[in-house]
Amino acid sequence: MNKKLKISIGQYSSAGIKAQNQDFYGIYIPEGHALSSKGIACAIADGISSSNVSHIAAETAVSSFLSDYYSTSDAWSTQTSAARVIRATNSWLYAQTQQSQGRFDKDHGYVCTLSALILKQNRAHIFHAGDSRVYRIQAQSIEQLTIDHRVRLSSTEHYLSRALGVDHRIEVDYQQLELCEDDLFLLMTDGVYEFIDIQQISDMLQQKQNLDTIAQSIVELALKRGSDDNLTIQIIRIDALAQEKSFQIQENILFPQQLSHGDLFEGYRIHKILHQNHRSSLYLAQDAATQAQLVIKTLSVDLQDDLKAVEQFQLEDWVSKRLKHENLMHYYPHTGSKKFLFQSYEYLQGESLNRWLHRQKTALSLKQLIPIIEQVAKALNAMHRLEMLHQDVRPENVMLLEPIDALKVKLIDYGSTAVRGLVELNPKHADVPLGTLAFMAPEYFIGRSPSVKSDQFSLAVMSYYLLTRQLPYGTELARCKTEKKLKKVRYHSLSEYRPDLPKGLDAIFKKALSIRPEQRYEALSAFIYDLKQPDLELKKSVSRPVIERHPLTFWKCCTAILFILLLLVFSLYFTK
């Protein structure tokens, strides 16, 4: 039985000596799949006392965070999901401020602090803007996890340097850390922590009392000590950690056996086998209801007892349902319930880029290459926006649609796709390479985390291959398991195989195919831009200053000149 994340909570808020409570807090504990995919979210906000509408800002910030976060894509990482929700809320609050008297004086606007905690699987994610605080108590050790965004002018005067609703942009502090059972997290406003010592709070938490009771006691003690502000505290205790898993497997599923021509399968008539390998089988089928053609994909019979293979197959199905772009293969919607485990896709009339390439009698020109690579880059960008990495970009996974002359391209096969949001469920398997070795980025081989620049590397390898039918590093790259070995691999210049191509192409490919990801292009669009004008890249490299092209020679010359000048000075001095 899979263990789920379990917590105990205690919360209490009071207006204190003030007439209105401008603090707001909340927590949401989802059920089922959302608990593992999104986690538990809690948040606390503190409106500024100078504004008579800041209580609206605080309530909006917390309620929007708790509702909108769970509406974000499961493919997004926790950081991306929460940050986008906070930025959207900040934009709304700022717009309200601009339409009120706060436009002239931010102290009267829709302004509040926000501190949020998301507990997902075995990690805590903290988001913070303002001077509310988040603490962690672990094994009697107390740690303040947030920094107050507050500027002190004197012992009595201070102002917030960062808060929601002040500006159209908001910078949010973020950090994540490992969870342990019995960890205690405290979220509190300044009306609490400024009037009671955190060590005393920790001591009070050792009492065998209900956490709500302890929270109320902490607030009442702060009031007795002279708190003149609203007071709010949240206490979260980790009672049990979740069992890590890479993907939520659908249970009670059946696996189809080998299908044949004429078989009626889940409402589809099988026409023929399109492709088979050790991982899967592809069939051309026809929808019995609509007569539309489609492709059915089933897991290989040999892998149906392999838990990881089943997980990856279901993940591929999950991914395909979320990808909608003209250069990506589309999911074919299946109506009704499924008895068997299978995938359904649109039928693409055409052939793979690899097969088309081998039919060409002459080498591919740069003019032919660019529209193909440009469309694949668009497909990858669409996946990257959803925080997905394709991880298997190669000619076999690019389809050229009929008519071939139009060069309409679609990227296919999501069997190796990594999803950032789902990787968080089981980080141990995040960097396991699933793609084709010849086209994979070097970071996969040395155990480094892949990124969008890993897909860029694969796209550049494929581009190089389409022009030369060779690999830029030969077969050496896949055998390198350490950074030391990677430094020894040699890039083969394009001119070795294609002296007819523009000379500036080599500089472009060297950059996109750099062993170090940070030295590659910042974006795929920049790579495509340079491919379209390789001569410009050559001019750039030629026109670079001497100090960049030949730094050693430059400084040697400078030293020599300075030495000669020094000799002249000395000679003039002694001849007087």
Secondary structure, DSSP 4 states (H G I P E B T S, - for coil): -----EEEEEEEEE-TTSSS--EEEEEE---THHHHHT-EEEEEEEB-TT-SSHHHHHHHHHHHHHHHGGGS-TTS-HHHHHHHHHHHHHHHHHHHHHTSGGGT-GGGSS-B-EEEEEEETTEEEEEEESS-EEEEEETTEEEE-S---EEESSSS-EEESS-BTSSS----EEEEEE--TT-EEEEE-HHHHTTS-HHHHHHHHTSSS-HHHHHHHHHHHHHHTT--S-EEEEEEEEEEPPPP-SS-PPPS-B------TT-EETTEEEEEEEEE-SSEEEEEEEETTT--EEEEEEE-GGGTT-HHHHHHHHHHHHHHTT---TTBPPB-PPPS--SB--EEEEPP-EEEHHHHHHH-SSPPPHHHHHHHHHHHHHHHHHHHHTTEE----SGGGEEEESSGGG-EEEE---TT-EEHHHHTT-GGGTT---S-GGG--HHHHTTPPP-HHHHHHHHHHHHHHHHHSS-TTTTSGGG--SHHHHTT--PPPGGGT-TTS-TTHHHHHHHHT-SSGGGS-SSHHHHHHHHH-HHHHHHHHHHS-HHHH-HHHHHHHHHHHHHHHHHHHHHHHHH-
